[in-house]
């Protein structure tokens, strides 16, 4: 998936443990691990807000788009913006 989660980077910058962040955000360490390791399919804005508040950062400090991080199965997908193909 081309969306990369950089929670590890912010944890290191803030010298904070995963368990501490999970407590501050109000989610389980297991769910934070799923998000942190890029295995989550979605994130609620309330969770993102809580992460930003706990880490004193912006959403863009935690999430970034990296088109090179796409799996090979997406190689055949069209790249670029979606276009309206209706006649």
Buried (B, 14 or more C-beta within 10 A) or exposed (E): BEEBBBBEBBBEEBEBEBEBBBBBBEBEBEEBBBBBEEEBEEBEEEBBEBBBEBBEBEEEBBBBEEEEEBEEEEEEEEEEEEEEEEE
